[in-house]
Structures are given as C-alpha cells and as structure tokens.
Amino acid sequence: MDWLEKVRNCSRQTQLQRLAAIRSFVRYGGIVDLRVIAIQADVERIRYRKPPPALVGYLTKEELSIFLAQPNCKKRTGFRNMVFLVLMYDTAARCQEMLDLRIQDLVLHRTSPCVYFTGKGNKTRVVPILPKTAEHLRSYLKKFHPAENRKRDDYVFYAYGGPQRPMSPDTVAAFVKKYGESARHVCTSIPERVHPHMLRHTRAMHLYQDGVPLAMVSEFLGHAQIETTKIYAHADTEMKRKAIQQAANKLNDTIPDVLWNTDDEEMMLKLRGKQQYK
C-alpha cells in the first residue's frame, strides 16, 4: 500500500480497488490450491485505508439558473432536454428514475401536482412538483404526446424510435455535459464536469440550505436510511457566515462597550507609564 501511494501516486480509492482485486484473486487461489491459504491470511490482514470523505459537488442557485438556460427551447430536442432537467432538479430524481417515467406516473392537477417514481428496491415514492414545473410538463406533453395518440404506459422522455423506447443514460449524460461546458463560459465557477446526478445533489443541498430538516430531505430523496443523507449535512461558507452573523447580532448587547478611546494618544501614553510632560 505504501508503494502504491508513494511510488505510483495512487489515490486512496485506487488503493482500495487494487487491494480488493488482490484479495479476490488470493481467495480464488486458496480454493484451487490449499498452499495459498497462508498467503491469503497475510493478505486479509492488510488494513484498508479509507479515503477522505469527498465533498458533495453541487451548483449554487445562480449557477443552476445559468445552467438551465443553456438548452435552445426553439429546437425540439432542446425543449425536451430543458423539461427533463427542470423536472430532474425539482424532484431530485435519479437519472434512471427519470428515464423510467411513464405518462401514468404524472399527476398534473393545478392544485397539487406530483410525480410517482419507482426507485431502488422497486420502492415507489410520491414527489410534489412546483406549479411552474407542472406547466412545463403540460406544454411538453402537448408537443411530444398529443392527446389523440397518448397512452398511459408511454415513456415520458423517449428516443427517436417513439414513446415505447426510453432515452438512454448516455444521451442524458451527453447533453448535461454539453450544457455544463457552455454554462461554464458564462460562469467560470461552474464545475468543469457537470453530470446528471449533480442535479440531485444540487436539489438536496438547496433544500438543506433553506432549512428543511435532514430527515425530510432523506424522505424526499427516497433514501432507505438517513445515514445516507448525512453527506449533505456539511455547512458551506455562506451557511457559516449567516450563522456567525446571527450569533454576532445576539451578542451585540452582551459585549461591553469600549471603556476608553484607543485613538487618544495622550491617554494611551499615560496607561503605558509614558506620560509626556510639557
């Protein structure tokens, strides 16, 4: 492990992958040849070096606004991509959950619009959406799913073969990367690599920053355990600044006023025992 880190300059994640591969190979060797079991025991004693926890990559609200403005909605594919990204952010859905969406999963009532997602473990969750997002979806359905040809089991977002063929994850990754690169020309603080899952992270961080309890964020994301959601619980610089400012405002009346004026040179000389005599 030291050789991998110091000589090959491998990251902790790469070291874990190499060690896992070696362990798997040695275990197989122990099954084929009993003499390898002693080597296997030595390999099993090598301890994993956990990589440092990675910070969650996300877009600020300003960066997100610029990113979502990149699709050319005058073009058919650009309008589709824009609606896809808006819905993906608003619901914090996984890419595959978005691709699996069917017409019957959309409830676009003007009072309480929502979307039914089927996530990991075949679990279904209901996610409310904003009225503006619902309006985008209604416009999208009129253009891509005309009422006379619309079927309940049609995919909402489909490939060129028609509504019975969903888009591929590669297609989504390609246009997200494209819009991320064009947005970076407008705002250099946008990460160099924008990927579909970053919109999920972005929505979760925005909810957390706006004061939504972590337990509710976990339920919104469809996490089986709240421990998974704790990656969003780190406070960014702006949250720290606001917290410190609030604390400072409360302390203003507690901290005593200055007893003397430090700009008074004569007073400061007296205090230091260096009184000037005329």
Secondary structure in CASP SS format (residue, H / E / C, confidence):
PFRMAT SS
TARGET T0000
AUTHOR 0000-0000-0000
METHOD secondary structure of the structure
MODEL  1
M C 1.00
D H 1.00
W H 1.00
L H 1.00
E H 1.00
K H 1.00
V C 1.00
R C 1.00
N C 1.00
C C 1.00
S C 1.00
R H 1.00
Q H 1.00
T H 1.00
Q H 1.00
L H 1.00
Q H 1.00
R H 1.00
L H 1.00
A H 1.00
A H 1.00
I H 1.00
R H 1.00
S H 1.00
F H 1.00
V H 1.00
R H 1.00
Y H 1.00
G H 1.00
G H 1.00
I H 1.00
V H 1.00
D C 1.00
L H 1.00
R H 1.00
V H 1.00
I H 1.00
A H 1.00
I H 1.00
Q H 1.00
A H 1.00
D H 1.00
V H 1.00
E H 1.00
R C 1.00
I C 1.00
R C 1.00
Y C 1.00
R C 1.00
K C 1.00
P C 1.00
P C 1.00
P C 1.00
A C 1.00
L C 1.00
V C 1.00
G C 1.00
Y C 1.00
L C 1.00
T C 1.00
K H 1.00
E H 1.00
E H 1.00
L H 1.00
S H 1.00
I H 1.00
F H 1.00
L H 1.00
A C 1.00
Q C 1.00
P C 1.00
N C 1.00
C C 1.00
K C 1.00
K C 1.00
R H 1.00
T H 1.00
G H 1.00
F H 1.00
R H 1.00
N H 1.00
M H 1.00
V H 1.00
F H 1.00
L H 1.00
V H 1.00
L H 1.00
M H 1.00
Y H 1.00
D H 1.00
T H 1.00
A C 1.00
A C 1.00
R C 1.00
C H 1.00
Q H 1.00
E H 1.00
M H 1.00
L H 1.00
D C 1.00
L C 1.00
R E 1.00
I H 1.00
Q H 1.00
D H 1.00
L E 1.00
V E 1.00
L C 1.00
H C 1.00
R C 1.00
T C 1.00
S C 1.00
P C 1.00
C E 1.00
V E 1.00
Y E 1.00
F E 1.00
T E 1.00
G C 1.00
K H 1.00
G H 1.00
N H 1.00
K C 1.00
T E 1.00
R E 1.00
V E 1.00
V E 1.00
P E 1.00
I C 1.00
L C 1.00
P H 1.00
K H 1.00
T H 1.00
A H 1.00
E H 1.00
H H 1.00
L H 1.00
R H 1.00
S H 1.00
Y H 1.00
L H 1.00
K H 1.00
K H 1.00
F H 1.00
H C 1.00
P C 1.00
A C 1.00
E C 1.00
N C 1.00
R C 1.00
K C 1.00
R C 1.00
D C 1.00
D C 1.00
Y E 1.00
V C 1.00
F C 1.00
Y E 1.00
A C 1.00
Y C 1.00
G C 1.00
G C 1.00
P C 1.00
Q C 1.00
R C 1.00
P E 1.00
M C 1.00
S C 1.00
P H 1.00
D H 1.00
T H 1.00
V H 1.00
A H 1.00
A H 1.00
F H 1.00
V H 1.00
K H 1.00
K H 1.00
Y H 1.00
G H 1.00
E H 1.00
S H 1.00
A H 1.00
R H 1.00
H H 1.00
V H 1.00
C C 1.00
T C 1.00
S C 1.00
I C 1.00
P C 1.00
E C 1.00
R C 1.00
V C 1.00
H C 1.00
P H 1.00
H H 1.00
M H 1.00
L H 1.00
R H 1.00
H H 1.00
T H 1.00
R H 1.00
A H 1.00
M H 1.00
H H 1.00
L H 1.00
Y H 1.00
Q H 1.00
D C 1.00
G C 1.00
V C 1.00
P C 1.00
L H 1.00
A H 1.00
M H 1.00
V H 1.00
S H 1.00
E H 1.00
F H 1.00
L H 1.00
G C 1.00
H C 1.00
A C 1.00
Q C 1.00
I H 1.00
E H 1.00
T H 1.00
T H 1.00
K H 1.00
I H 1.00
Y H 1.00
A C 1.00
H C 1.00
A C 1.00
D C 1.00
T H 1.00
E H 1.00
M H 1.00
K H 1.00
R H 1.00
K H 1.00
A H 1.00
I H 1.00
Q H 1.00
Q H 1.00
A H 1.00
A H 1.00
N H 1.00
K H 1.00
L H 1.00
N C 1.00
D C 1.00
T C 1.00
I C 1.00
P C 1.00
D C 1.00
V C 1.00
L C 1.00
W C 1.00
N C 1.00
T C 1.00
D C 1.00
D C 1.00
E H 1.00
E H 1.00
M H 1.00
M H 1.00
L H 1.00
K H 1.00
L H 1.00
R C 1.00
G C 1.00
K C 1.00
Q C 1.00
Q C 1.00
Y C 1.00
K C 1.00
END
